[in-house]
Amino acid sequence: MFRAGAQALPTATQSLRITAFGGFTGSDLGLGASRNLGGTGGVDVGLGSHFGVLPAVEVRGTYAVDGHVVASDKSVLGGVRLGHAFGRIQPYFDFLYGRGILDYGGAGYPNSTYTLIYTHTAGNVMSPGGGIDFSLGERLAVKVDYQYQRFATPVNASQRIIVTPITFGVSYKFNFNHHPRYDKRAP
């Protein structure tokens, strides 16, 4: 006897997810009392779901707008992000790598032997971090993000500066499976 059955999975699935995010960033630069206020923006491109893990490729940029007392930071980073959804809460971890610039305000910043004064330095940045997205609906979420950034720079004896930015912002998820025929809100 032949039995008819329904499909186990829906036929319309969204394996590619694109999320744009932005927010206000407060950074501690690890140089005396150097703190910055700036903005961070970026894009995550999600690559489906694998065993409950949501992998993504991320690109982000940070630009300091206030805090030139000792130094200010700018960076463009890219890398991988791994998250998992627990209902409306999605924690994630990321590892980013890229380039950064530190601009030293006022008369510059002396090196460890006081033989040079730096006005700005550029170098590679490694940035492991993580955060939480709190979903407010189908597309909008509130974001809290923390990064631990290691700037390669010659201004001190260790040849690096640790910057710790914390970002509070929002993210928007684009829906590419939206079709008016299947949308209950469409007229």
N, C-alpha and C positions, 0 to 999 in steps of 0.2 A: 504494500500500500504506500502511496506517495503522500508526503506531508509538506505543505507549504509553510514557510517560516519567514519572519521579518529579518531585515538586516540587523546585525549586531551593532554596527557603528553607523552614525549618520553619514549620508553621502556628501554633505557639504561641511568640510572641516577647514579650519584656518591654520595652516602649518607655519605661515610667516606672520609674525606680529611686529608691528612698528609702533614704538612709543616715543614721544617727544617729552622732554622734561626741562624744567627751569626753576630757579629759586635763588634765594639770598644766601650768601656764604660768608661765614665768619671764620677767619684763619688765624692760627697762632704760628708765627714763623720761626720760633726758637732762637731768635736773636734779641736778647734782652726783653723789652716790653713791646715787641713788634707784633701788633695785631691788625688785621685788615677786615674790611667789609667789602664784599664784591658780589658778583653774580656768577652763576654756573648754569650752563645749558648744554643739552646733548640729545642724543638719539640712541635708542636700543633697538636692534633688529633681532627679534626672537626666532629661534629655529625649531619650532615644534616643542613637543614634550616627550621626554625620554625617562621612563620609570618614575614619573612624578617630578623630575627635575626640569626646570625651564631654562635651557641654555640660551644665551644671547651674545651678540657682538655689540660693544658699546663704544661710542665716541663722545667725548665731552670736552668743553672748554671752560676755563675759569678766568675771570678778569677782575682784579681788585680796583675799586673805585675810591676807596678811602683807606688811609693808613700809611702814608708816605713818611711817617716820623722816622722809622729806621729802614724799612724795606716794604715793598709790595710785590705780589707774585702774579704771574700770568702763566697759564699752561694749556696745552692741547694734548689730550691723552686718548688712547684707544686700547681695547683689550676684550677680555671675556668676562661674562657675568653669569652666575648660576643662582637660580632662585627656586622657590617652592611655594605654592599657594596653599594657605590654610584658611579657606573661606575668603573673607575680605582682607586678610593680612597676608602680605607676601614679603618675607625676609629674603635677602639676597647677599651674596658675596661677590666681589669682583677683583680682578687683578688687571691694572691698567699700566701702560708704559707710553712715554712720549717725551715732549720737549717742554721746557719751562724757562721763564725769564724772571729773575729777581732784580728789581730796580731799587737802588738804595737812595733814600731821600736826603735832602740837605746837602752836606758836603761829602757825601759818599760813605763808604764803610771800609775801614782799614783791614788788611790781611792780618794773620796771626803774628807776624813779625814787625808790623807797622812800617813796612817798606813800600807798600802800594796802597792806593785808595781806589776802591771799586765804585763805579757809578751804576753799573749793572753787570750781571753775569747771566749767561745762557748755558743750559746743560740738559742732560737726560734726567728724566723723572720716573721712578718706579713708585707705584701707588696701589698697594693692597687696601681693601676697604669693604664696606658693606652698608646695608641700610634696610629700611622697611618702607614698603608702600602700603598705605591704608586706602582701600578702594571706597570711593564715595558713590559708585554707580558702575554702569557698564563701561564707561570710558575714562572717567576722571578719578584721580587718586591724589592723596597727600603724601609727600615724600619726606623722609628724614634720612640723611646720608652722611657717613663719616669716612674719611680717607686718611691714610698714613702715608704721606708723600716724602720720598727721599730725593732731594735735589742734589745733583752733583755740582759742586761749586768750590772754587779755591779760596774762599774768603776766610775759612778757619782751618785749624790744624787737621781736623778729621776729613777735610775735602768734601763735606756734605752738610746740608741743612735739612732738618726734619720739619716739615710743614704739616699741620693737622687741621684741615678744613672740615667744617660741619655745615651742611646745606639743609635748609628748610624750604620746601617748594611744592610744586604740583607736577603731575604727569598726565598726559593725554594719550589714550590708546586709540589708534586708528583701526576702524573695522572695514575690512575689504570684502566681507561676505554680506554686506548690507544690500538688500534688494527690496524695493517697495512692494512687490507681490507677496513677499513673506513677512513683511513688517506689519504688525498689528496696529501701529500708530498711523500708518499711511492711509490717505483717504480712498 
